[in-house]
Amino acid sequence: MKTQETKVSPGEVVTVENQNPKPAANRKYNAVLLIANGEKVTGQVTDHEMKRILDRAKKNPEDCPEESFWSKYF
């Protein structure tokens, strides 16, 4: 999916094509819209980086925040 054609909500992860890949660059990335320090920002991670952060959260659930009451419904 091309980045320009993608609409996401904060926290939603989508796979996007690298629009101008360099020779050693990945062809696709996982993109996300985040709210960091009260500001909306975009982030991109490779599949390897995504697996790493998900594995780390799974190993350390005590360090992960819980979902707010309202975010479960919106």
PyMOL Python script that loads the backbone (N, CA, C, O; Angstrom):
from pymol import cmd

cmd.read_pdbstr("""\
ATOM      1  N   MET A   1       0.842  -1.166   0.000  1.00  0.00           N
ATOM      2  CA  MET A   1       0.000   0.000   0.000  1.00  0.00           C
ATOM      3  C   MET A   1       0.893   1.237   0.000  1.00  0.00           C
ATOM      4  O   MET A   1       1.867   1.288   0.751  1.00  0.00           O
ATOM      5  N   LYS A   2       0.590   2.206  -0.803  1.00  0.00           N
ATOM      6  CA  LYS A   2       1.380   3.424  -0.854  1.00  0.00           C
ATOM      7  C   LYS A   2       1.025   4.321   0.323  1.00  0.00           C
ATOM      8  O   LYS A   2      -0.134   4.406   0.727  1.00  0.00           O
ATOM      9  N   THR A   3       2.024   4.981   0.861  1.00  0.00           N
ATOM     10  CA  THR A   3       1.838   5.816   2.031  1.00  0.00           C
ATOM     11  C   THR A   3       0.799   6.896   1.786  1.00  0.00           C
ATOM     12  O   THR A   3      -0.037   7.141   2.655  1.00  0.00           O
ATOM     13  N   GLN A   4       0.823   7.539   0.647  1.00  0.00           N
ATOM     14  CA  GLN A   4      -0.105   8.621   0.361  1.00  0.00           C
ATOM     15  C   GLN A   4      -1.558   8.153   0.332  1.00  0.00           C
ATOM     16  O   GLN A   4      -2.465   8.963   0.523  1.00  0.00           O
ATOM     17  N   GLU A   5      -1.794   6.880   0.099  1.00  0.00           N
ATOM     18  CA  GLU A   5      -3.139   6.326   0.022  1.00  0.00           C
ATOM     19  C   GLU A   5      -3.606   5.779   1.371  1.00  0.00           C
ATOM     20  O   GLU A   5      -4.713   5.249   1.468  1.00  0.00           O
ATOM     21  N   THR A   6      -2.790   5.899   2.398  1.00  0.00           N
ATOM     22  CA  THR A   6      -3.053   5.267   3.675  1.00  0.00           C
ATOM     23  C   THR A   6      -3.560   6.264   4.706  1.00  0.00           C
ATOM     24  O   THR A   6      -2.968   7.327   4.892  1.00  0.00           O
ATOM     25  N   LYS A   7      -4.640   5.924   5.367  1.00  0.00           N
ATOM     26  CA  LYS A   7      -5.171   6.717   6.477  1.00  0.00           C
ATOM     27  C   LYS A   7      -5.212   5.803   7.697  1.00  0.00           C
ATOM     28  O   LYS A   7      -5.703   4.678   7.618  1.00  0.00           O
ATOM     29  N   VAL A   8      -4.696   6.287   8.822  1.00  0.00           N
ATOM     30  CA  VAL A   8      -4.658   5.467  10.036  1.00  0.00           C
ATOM     31  C   VAL A   8      -5.099   6.277  11.243  1.00  0.00           C
ATOM     32  O   VAL A   8      -5.094   7.508  11.221  1.00  0.00           O
ATOM     33  N   SER A   9      -5.471   5.580  12.272  1.00  0.00           N
ATOM     34  CA  SER A   9      -5.777   6.178  13.568  1.00  0.00           C
ATOM     35  C   SER A   9      -4.541   6.024  14.446  1.00  0.00           C
ATOM     36  O   SER A   9      -3.724   5.135  14.208  1.00  0.00           O
ATOM     37  N   PRO A  10      -4.393   6.881  15.461  1.00  0.00           N
ATOM     38  CA  PRO A  10      -3.238   6.729  16.359  1.00  0.00           C
ATOM     39  C   PRO A  10      -3.156   5.312  16.913  1.00  0.00           C
ATOM     40  O   PRO A  10      -4.147   4.755  17.384  1.00  0.00           O
ATOM     41  N   GLY A  11      -1.973   4.749  16.849  1.00  0.00           N
ATOM     42  CA  GLY A  11      -1.735   3.398  17.365  1.00  0.00           C
ATOM     43  C   GLY A  11      -1.915   2.293  16.347  1.00  0.00           C
ATOM     44  O   GLY A  11      -1.484   1.166  16.588  1.00  0.00           O
ATOM     45  N   GLU A  12      -2.532   2.578  15.230  1.00  0.00           N
ATOM     46  CA  GLU A  12      -2.751   1.568  14.194  1.00  0.00           C
ATOM     47  C   GLU A  12      -1.470   1.392  13.377  1.00  0.00           C
ATOM     48  O   GLU A  12      -0.849   2.377  12.977  1.00  0.00           O
ATOM     49  N   VAL A  13      -1.078   0.154  13.131  1.00  0.00           N
ATOM     50  CA  VAL A  13       0.124  -0.146  12.355  1.00  0.00           C
ATOM     51  C   VAL A  13      -0.293  -0.650  10.983  1.00  0.00           C
ATOM     52  O   VAL A  13      -1.141  -1.535  10.869  1.00  0.00           O
ATOM     53  N   VAL A  14       0.309  -0.081   9.938  1.00  0.00           N
ATOM     54  CA  VAL A  14       0.043  -0.530   8.573  1.00  0.00           C
ATOM     55  C   VAL A  14       1.373  -0.755   7.860  1.00  0.00           C
ATOM     56  O   VAL A  14       2.385  -0.148   8.209  1.00  0.00           O
ATOM     57  N   THR A  15       1.361  -1.623   6.872  1.00  0.00           N
ATOM     58  CA  THR A  15       2.552  -1.861   6.061  1.00  0.00           C
ATOM     59  C   THR A  15       2.482  -0.955   4.846  1.00  0.00           C
ATOM     60  O   THR A  15       1.472  -0.922   4.143  1.00  0.00           O
ATOM     61  N   VAL A  16       3.569  -0.212   4.598  1.00  0.00           N
ATOM     62  CA  VAL A  16       3.630   0.710   3.463  1.00  0.00           C
ATOM     63  C   VAL A  16       4.861   0.417   2.624  1.00  0.00           C
ATOM     64  O   VAL A  16       5.863  -0.094   3.124  1.00  0.00           O
ATOM     65  N   GLU A  17       4.772   0.747   1.346  1.00  0.00           N
ATOM     66  CA  GLU A  17       5.900   0.575   0.429  1.00  0.00           C
ATOM     67  C   GLU A  17       6.910   1.694   0.639  1.00  0.00           C
ATOM     68  O   GLU A  17       6.536   2.833   0.921  1.00  0.00           O
ATOM     69  N   ASN A  18       8.171   1.370   0.502  1.00  0.00           N
ATOM     70  CA  ASN A  18       9.226   2.373   0.504  1.00  0.00           C
ATOM     71  C   ASN A  18       9.144   3.084  -0.846  1.00  0.00           C
ATOM     72  O   ASN A  18       9.370   2.459  -1.883  1.00  0.00           O
ATOM     73  N   GLN A  19       8.826   4.367  -0.850  1.00  0.00           N
ATOM     74  CA  GLN A  19       8.581   5.108  -2.083  1.00  0.00           C
ATOM     75  C   GLN A  19       9.846   5.412  -2.883  1.00  0.00           C
ATOM     76  O   GLN A  19       9.781   5.595  -4.099  1.00  0.00           O
ATOM     77  N   ASN A  20      10.992   5.466  -2.210  1.00  0.00           N
ATOM     78  CA  ASN A  20      12.245   5.783  -2.896  1.00  0.00           C
ATOM     79  C   ASN A  20      13.359   4.938  -2.286  1.00  0.00           C
ATOM     80  O   ASN A  20      14.264   5.477  -1.650  1.00  0.00           O
ATOM     81  N   PRO A  21      13.303   3.610  -2.474  1.00  0.00           N
ATOM     82  CA  PRO A  21      14.268   2.736  -1.804  1.00  0.00           C
ATOM     83  C   PRO A  21      15.691   2.889  -2.330  1.00  0.00           C
ATOM     84  O   PRO A  21      15.919   2.966  -3.538  1.00  0.00           O
ATOM     85  N   LYS A  22      16.618   2.931  -1.424  1.00  0.00           N
ATOM     86  CA  LYS A  22      18.041   2.901  -1.765  1.00  0.00           C
ATOM     87  C   LYS A  22      18.410   1.431  -1.984  1.00  0.00           C
ATOM     88  O   LYS A  22      17.627   0.555  -1.618  1.00  0.00           O
ATOM     89  N   PRO A  23      19.571   1.132  -2.567  1.00  0.00           N
ATOM     90  CA  PRO A  23      19.915  -0.259  -2.896  1.00  0.00           C
ATOM     91  C   PRO A  23      19.785  -1.257  -1.741  1.00  0.00           C
ATOM     92  O   PRO A  23      19.316  -2.374  -1.958  1.00  0.00           O
ATOM     93  N   ALA A  24      20.181  -0.892  -0.538  1.00  0.00           N
ATOM     94  CA  ALA A  24      20.142  -1.841   0.581  1.00  0.00           C
ATOM     95  C   ALA A  24      18.913  -1.660   1.469  1.00  0.00           C
ATOM     96  O   ALA A  24      18.798  -2.328   2.497  1.00  0.00           O
ATOM     97  N   ALA A  25      17.998  -0.776   1.098  1.00  0.00           N
ATOM     98  CA  ALA A  25      16.829  -0.476   1.939  1.00  0.00           C
ATOM     99  C   ALA A  25      15.744  -1.534   1.794  1.00  0.00           C
ATOM    100  O   ALA A  25      15.664  -2.237   0.787  1.00  0.00           O
ATOM    101  N   ASN A  26      14.922  -1.627   2.816  1.00  0.00           N
ATOM    102  CA  ASN A  26      13.760  -2.513   2.758  1.00  0.00           C
ATOM    103  C   ASN A  26      12.754  -1.958   1.754  1.00  0.00           C
ATOM    104  O   ASN A  26      12.675  -0.748   1.542  1.00  0.00           O
ATOM    105  N   ARG A  27      12.007  -2.835   1.156  1.00  0.00           N
ATOM    106  CA  ARG A  27      10.977  -2.419   0.196  1.00  0.00           C
ATOM    107  C   ARG A  27       9.689  -1.995   0.906  1.00  0.00           C
ATOM    108  O   ARG A  27       8.893  -1.236   0.354  1.00  0.00           O
ATOM    109  N   LYS A  28       9.488  -2.486   2.129  1.00  0.00           N
ATOM    110  CA  LYS A  28       8.282  -2.165   2.897  1.00  0.00           C
ATOM    111  C   LYS A  28       8.657  -1.882   4.348  1.00  0.00           C
ATOM    112  O   LYS A  28       9.664  -2.371   4.860  1.00  0.00           O
ATOM    113  N   TYR A  29       7.818  -1.081   4.992  1.00  0.00           N
ATOM    114  CA  TYR A  29       7.996  -0.763   6.405  1.00  0.00           C
ATOM    115  C   TYR A  29       6.651  -0.828   7.108  1.00  0.00           C
ATOM    116  O   TYR A  29       5.598  -0.775   6.474  1.00  0.00           O
ATOM    117  N   ASN A  30       6.704  -0.943   8.418  1.00  0.00           N
ATOM    118  CA  ASN A  30       5.516  -0.848   9.245  1.00  0.00           C
ATOM    119  C   ASN A  30       5.440   0.599   9.720  1.00  0.00           C
ATOM    120  O   ASN A  30       6.347   1.090  10.393  1.00  0.00           O
ATOM    121  N   ALA A  31       4.358   1.273   9.366  1.00  0.00           N
ATOM    122  CA  ALA A  31       4.199   2.680   9.726  1.00  0.00           C
ATOM    123  C   ALA A  31       3.102   2.808  10.773  1.00  0.00           C
ATOM    124  O   ALA A  31       2.143   2.037  10.789  1.00  0.00           O
ATOM    125  N   VAL A  32       3.264   3.798  11.648  1.00  0.00           N
ATOM    126  CA  VAL A  32       2.302   4.008  12.715  1.00  0.00           C
ATOM    127  C   VAL A  32       2.197   5.499  13.012  1.00  0.00           C
ATOM    128  O   VAL A  32       3.172   6.239  12.892  1.00  0.00           O
ATOM    129  N   LEU A  33       1.008   5.924  13.399  1.00  0.00           N
ATOM    130  CA  LEU A  33       0.788   7.288  13.869  1.00  0.00           C
ATOM    131  C   LEU A  33       0.731   7.202  15.388  1.00  0.00           C
ATOM    132  O   LEU A  33      -0.096   6.480  15.944  1.00  0.00           O
ATOM    133  N   LEU A  34       1.606   7.937  16.052  1.00  0.00           N
ATOM    134  CA  LEU A  34       1.706   7.891  17.510  1.00  0.00           C
ATOM    135  C   LEU A  34       1.386   9.250  18.119  1.00  0.00           C
ATOM    136  O   LEU A  34       1.451  10.274  17.439  1.00  0.00           O
ATOM    137  N   ILE A  35       1.046   9.254  19.380  1.00  0.00           N
ATOM    138  CA  ILE A  35       0.956  10.491  20.139  1.00  0.00           C
ATOM    139  C   ILE A  35       2.078  10.420  21.159  1.00  0.00           C
ATOM    140  O   ILE A  35       2.006   9.659  22.125  1.00  0.00           O
ATOM    141  N   ALA A  36       3.118  11.219  20.938  1.00  0.00           N
ATOM    142  CA  ALA A  36       4.297  11.228  21.804  1.00  0.00           C
ATOM    143  C   ALA A  36       4.425  12.606  22.437  1.00  0.00           C
ATOM    144  O   ALA A  36       4.543  13.615  21.742  1.00  0.00           O
ATOM    145  N   ASN A  37       4.401  12.631  23.755  1.00  0.00           N
ATOM    146  CA  ASN A  37       4.476  13.905  24.485  1.00  0.00           C
ATOM    147  C   ASN A  37       3.392  14.879  24.030  1.00  0.00           C
ATOM    148  O   ASN A  37       3.638  16.080  23.915  1.00  0.00           O
ATOM    149  N   GLY A  38       2.190  14.356  23.770  1.00  0.00           N
ATOM    150  CA  GLY A  38       1.054  15.183  23.386  1.00  0.00           C
ATOM    151  C   GLY A  38       1.044  15.622  21.934  1.00  0.00           C
ATOM    152  O   GLY A  38       0.151  16.365  21.526  1.00  0.00           O
ATOM    153  N   GLU A  39       2.008  15.186  21.146  1.00  0.00           N
ATOM    154  CA  GLU A  39       2.105  15.589  19.744  1.00  0.00           C
ATOM    155  C   GLU A  39       1.959  14.367  18.845  1.00  0.00           C
ATOM    156  O   GLU A  39       2.537  13.318  19.125  1.00  0.00           O
ATOM    157  N   LYS A  40       1.186  14.498  17.764  1.00  0.00           N
ATOM    158  CA  LYS A  40       1.053  13.401  16.805  1.00  0.00           C
ATOM    159  C   LYS A  40       2.304  13.337  15.945  1.00  0.00           C
ATOM    160  O   LYS A  40       2.710  14.332  15.344  1.00  0.00           O
ATOM    161  N   VAL A  41       2.910  12.159  15.892  1.00  0.00           N
ATOM    162  CA  VAL A  41       4.115  11.932  15.097  1.00  0.00           C
ATOM    163  C   VAL A  41       3.978  10.592  14.379  1.00  0.00           C
ATOM    164  O   VAL A  41       3.238   9.714  14.820  1.00  0.00           O
ATOM    165  N   THR A  42       4.693  10.446  13.277  1.00  0.00           N
ATOM    166  CA  THR A  42       4.696   9.180  12.560  1.00  0.00           C
ATOM    167  C   THR A  42       5.978   8.427  12.873  1.00  0.00           C
ATOM    168  O   THR A  42       7.005   9.028  13.188  1.00  0.00           O
ATOM    169  N   GLY A  43       5.907   7.117  12.784  1.00  0.00           N
ATOM    170  CA  GLY A  43       7.080   6.276  12.993  1.00  0.00           C
ATOM    171  C   GLY A  43       7.086   5.154  11.976  1.00  0.00           C
ATOM    172  O   GLY A  43       6.043   4.764  11.452  1.00  0.00           O
ATOM    173  N   GLN A  44       8.265   4.646  11.707  1.00  0.00           N
ATOM    174  CA  GLN A  44       8.418   3.514  10.798  1.00  0.00           C
ATOM    175  C   GLN A  44       9.402   2.523  11.397  1.00  0.00           C
ATOM    176  O   GLN A  44      10.447   2.910  11.921  1.00  0.00           O
ATOM    177  N   VAL A  45       9.064   1.250  11.315  1.00  0.00           N
ATOM    178  CA  VAL A  45       9.963   0.204  11.788  1.00  0.00           C
ATOM    179  C   VAL A  45       9.952  -0.948  10.788  1.00  0.00           C
ATOM    180  O   VAL A  45       8.976  -1.160  10.068  1.00  0.00           O
ATOM    181  N   THR A  46      11.051  -1.679  10.763  1.00  0.00           N
ATOM    182  CA  THR A  46      11.135  -2.872   9.922  1.00  0.00           C
ATOM    183  C   THR A  46      10.381  -4.011  10.601  1.00  0.00           C
ATOM    184  O   THR A  46      10.002  -3.905  11.768  1.00  0.00           O
ATOM    185  N   ASP A  47      10.169  -5.092   9.871  1.00  0.00           N
ATOM    186  CA  ASP A  47       9.535  -6.275  10.466  1.00  0.00           C
ATOM    187  C   ASP A  47      10.360  -6.789  11.639  1.00  0.00           C
ATOM    188  O   ASP A  47       9.807  -7.191  12.662  1.00  0.00           O
ATOM    189  N   HIS A  48      11.680  -6.775  11.492  1.00  0.00           N
ATOM    190  CA  HIS A  48      12.565  -7.237  12.566  1.00  0.00           C
ATOM    191  C   HIS A  48      12.408  -6.368  13.818  1.00  0.00           C
ATOM    192  O   HIS A  48      12.309  -6.891  14.928  1.00  0.00           O
ATOM    193  N   GLU A  49      12.386  -5.054  13.641  1.00  0.00           N
ATOM    194  CA  GLU A  49      12.216  -4.151  14.782  1.00  0.00           C
ATOM    195  C   GLU A  49      10.843  -4.336  15.431  1.00  0.00           C
ATOM    196  O   GLU A  49      10.723  -4.292  16.655  1.00  0.00           O
ATOM    197  N   MET A  50       9.818  -4.540  14.617  1.00  0.00           N
ATOM    198  CA  MET A  50       8.461  -4.750  15.153  1.00  0.00           C
ATOM    199  C   MET A  50       8.419  -6.023  15.984  1.00  0.00           C
ATOM    200  O   MET A  50       7.851  -6.030  17.076  1.00  0.00           O
ATOM    201  N   LYS A  51       9.017  -7.102  15.479  1.00  0.00           N
ATOM    202  CA  LYS A  51       9.049  -8.358  16.234  1.00  0.00           C
ATOM    203  C   LYS A  51       9.779  -8.155  17.559  1.00  0.00           C
ATOM    204  O   LYS A  51       9.344  -8.662  18.593  1.00  0.00           O
ATOM    205  N   ARG A  52      10.877  -7.420  17.531  1.00  0.00           N
ATOM    206  CA  ARG A  52      11.662  -7.174  18.736  1.00  0.00           C
ATOM    207  C   ARG A  52      10.865  -6.428  19.797  1.00  0.00           C
ATOM    208  O   ARG A  52      10.902  -6.806  20.968  1.00  0.00           O
ATOM    209  N   ILE A  53      10.142  -5.372  19.412  1.00  0.00           N
ATOM    210  CA  ILE A  53       9.403  -4.611  20.422  1.00  0.00           C
ATOM    211  C   ILE A  53       8.200  -5.389  20.943  1.00  0.00           C
ATOM    212  O   ILE A  53       7.844  -5.266  22.115  1.00  0.00           O
ATOM    213  N   LEU A  54       7.571  -6.190  20.081  1.00  0.00           N
ATOM    214  CA  LEU A  54       6.444  -6.999  20.542  1.00  0.00           C
ATOM    215  C   LEU A  54       6.907  -8.125  21.471  1.00  0.00           C
ATOM    216  O   LEU A  54       6.254  -8.422  22.471  1.00  0.00           O
ATOM    217  N   ASP A  55       8.044  -8.750  21.130  1.00  0.00           N
ATOM    218  CA  ASP A  55       8.604  -9.797  21.997  1.00  0.00           C
ATOM    219  C   ASP A  55       8.998  -9.223  23.356  1.00  0.00           C
ATOM    220  O   ASP A  55       8.778  -9.854  24.390  1.00  0.00           O
ATOM    221  N   ARG A  56       9.578  -8.029  23.351  1.00  0.00           N
ATOM    222  CA  ARG A  56       9.996  -7.404  24.608  1.00  0.00           C
ATOM    223  C   ARG A  56       8.784  -7.103  25.492  1.00  0.00           C
ATOM    224  O   ARG A  56       8.825  -7.326  26.702  1.00  0.00           O
ATOM    225  N   ALA A  57       7.727  -6.605  24.896  1.00  0.00           N
ATOM    226  CA  ALA A  57       6.507  -6.316  25.659  1.00  0.00           C
ATOM    227  C   ALA A  57       5.894  -7.597  26.216  1.00  0.00           C
ATOM    228  O   ALA A  57       5.387  -7.614  27.338  1.00  0.00           O
ATOM    229  N   LYS A  58       5.942  -8.667  25.428  1.00  0.00           N
ATOM    230  CA  LYS A  58       5.399  -9.948  25.878  1.00  0.00           C
ATOM    231  C   LYS A  58       6.191 -10.497  27.063  1.00  0.00           C
ATOM    232  O   LYS A  58       5.614 -11.066  27.990  1.00  0.00           O
ATOM    233  N   LYS A  59       7.524 -10.323  27.030  1.00  0.00           N
ATOM    234  CA  LYS A  59       8.381 -10.802  28.123  1.00  0.00           C
ATOM    235  C   LYS A  59       8.254  -9.958  29.384  1.00  0.00           C
ATOM    236  O   LYS A  59       8.525 -10.440  30.484  1.00  0.00           O
ATOM    237  N   ASN A  60       7.843  -8.702  29.231  1.00  0.00           N
ATOM    238  CA  ASN A  60       7.788  -7.772  30.362  1.00  0.00           C
ATOM    239  C   ASN A  60       6.418  -7.107  30.483  1.00  0.00           C
ATOM    240  O   ASN A  60       6.324  -5.882  30.419  1.00  0.00           O
ATOM    241  N   PRO A  61       5.362  -7.890  30.656  1.00  0.00           N
ATOM    242  CA  PRO A  61       4.021  -7.292  30.709  1.00  0.00           C
ATOM    243  C   PRO A  61       3.841  -6.321  31.872  1.00  0.00           C
ATOM    244  O   PRO A  61       2.999  -5.424  31.812  1.00  0.00           O
ATOM    245  N   GLU A  62       4.625  -6.497  32.921  1.00  0.00           N
ATOM    246  CA  GLU A  62       4.512  -5.603  34.082  1.00  0.00           C
ATOM    247  C   GLU A  62       4.949  -4.177  33.752  1.00  0.00           C
ATOM    248  O   GLU A  62       4.603  -3.240  34.471  1.00  0.00           O
ATOM    249  N   ASP A  63       5.697  -4.013  32.680  1.00  0.00           N
ATOM    250  CA  ASP A  63       6.169  -2.688  32.272  1.00  0.00           C
ATOM    251  C   ASP A  63       5.295  -2.043  31.200  1.00  0.00           C
ATOM    252  O   ASP A  63       5.591  -0.938  30.746  1.00  0.00           O
ATOM    253  N   CYS A  64       4.229  -2.716  30.794  1.00  0.00           N
ATOM    254  CA  CYS A  64       3.354  -2.199  29.745  1.00  0.00           C
ATOM    255  C   CYS A  64       2.136  -1.517  30.359  1.00  0.00           C
ATOM    256  O   CYS A  64       1.530  -2.054  31.286  1.00  0.00           O
ATOM    257  N   PRO A  65       1.773  -0.344  29.853  1.00  0.00           N
ATOM    258  CA  PRO A  65       0.584   0.335  30.376  1.00  0.00           C
ATOM    259  C   PRO A  65      -0.677  -0.409  29.968  1.00  0.00           C
ATOM    260  O   PRO A  65      -0.698  -1.129  28.970  1.00  0.00           O
ATOM    261  N   GLU A  66      -1.716  -0.223  30.751  1.00  0.00           N
ATOM    262  CA  GLU A  66      -2.999  -0.828  30.416  1.00  0.00           C
ATOM    263  C   GLU A  66      -3.789   0.131  29.544  1.00  0.00           C
ATOM    264  O   GLU A  66      -3.593   1.345  29.599  1.00  0.00           O
ATOM    265  N   GLU A  67      -4.675  -0.421  28.747  1.00  0.00           N
ATOM    266  CA  GLU A  67      -5.533   0.389  27.884  1.00  0.00           C
ATOM    267  C   GLU A  67      -6.531   1.160  28.731  1.00  0.00           C
ATOM    268  O   GLU A  67      -7.086   0.619  29.687  1.00  0.00           O
ATOM    269  N   SER A  68      -6.761   2.422  28.386  1.00  0.00           N
ATOM    270  CA  SER A  68      -7.712   3.230  29.144  1.00  0.00           C
ATOM    271  C   SER A  68      -9.133   2.737  28.891  1.00  0.00           C
ATOM    272  O   SER A  68      -9.410   2.082  27.886  1.00  0.00           O
ATOM    273  N   PHE A  69     -10.012   3.059  29.805  1.00  0.00           N
ATOM    274  CA  PHE A  69     -11.421   2.662  29.692  1.00  0.00           C
ATOM    275  C   PHE A  69     -12.031   3.147  28.375  1.00  0.00           C
ATOM    276  O   PHE A  69     -12.667   2.368  27.665  1.00  0.00           O
ATOM    277  N   TRP A  70     -11.840   4.430  28.045  1.00  0.00           N
ATOM    278  CA  TRP A  70     -12.449   5.017  26.862  1.00  0.00           C
ATOM    279  C   TRP A  70     -11.849   4.523  25.563  1.00  0.00           C
ATOM    280  O   TRP A  70     -12.561   4.424  24.563  1.00  0.00           O
ATOM    281  N   SER A  71     -10.569   4.212  25.543  1.00  0.00           N
ATOM    282  CA  SER A  71      -9.952   3.775  24.283  1.00  0.00           C
ATOM    283  C   SER A  71     -10.475   2.421  23.843  1.00  0.00           C
ATOM    284  O   SER A  71     -10.341   2.061  22.673  1.00  0.00           O
ATOM    285  N   LYS A  72     -11.060   1.673  24.741  1.00  0.00           N
ATOM    286  CA  LYS A  72     -11.653   0.388  24.368  1.00  0.00           C
ATOM    287  C   LYS A  72     -12.887   0.572  23.486  1.00  0.00           C
ATOM    288  O   LYS A  72     -13.275  -0.333  22.748  1.00  0.00           O
ATOM    289  N   TYR A  73     -13.494   1.750  23.572  1.00  0.00           N
ATOM    290  CA  TYR A  73     -14.737   2.012  22.850  1.00  0.00           C
ATOM    291  C   TYR A  73     -14.575   2.976  21.687  1.00  0.00           C
ATOM    292  O   TYR A  73     -15.478   3.097  20.860  1.00  0.00           O
ATOM    293  N   PHE A  74     -13.436   3.669  21.606  1.00  0.00           N
ATOM    294  CA  PHE A  74     -13.247   4.650  20.527  1.00  0.00           C
ATOM    295  C   PHE A  74     -11.982   4.385  19.769  1.00  0.00           C
ATOM    296  O   PHE A  74     -11.663   5.111  18.828  1.00  0.00           O
TER     297      PHE A  74
END
""", "prot")
cmd.dss("prot")
cmd.show_as("cartoon", "prot")
cmd.util.cbc("prot")
cmd.orient("prot")
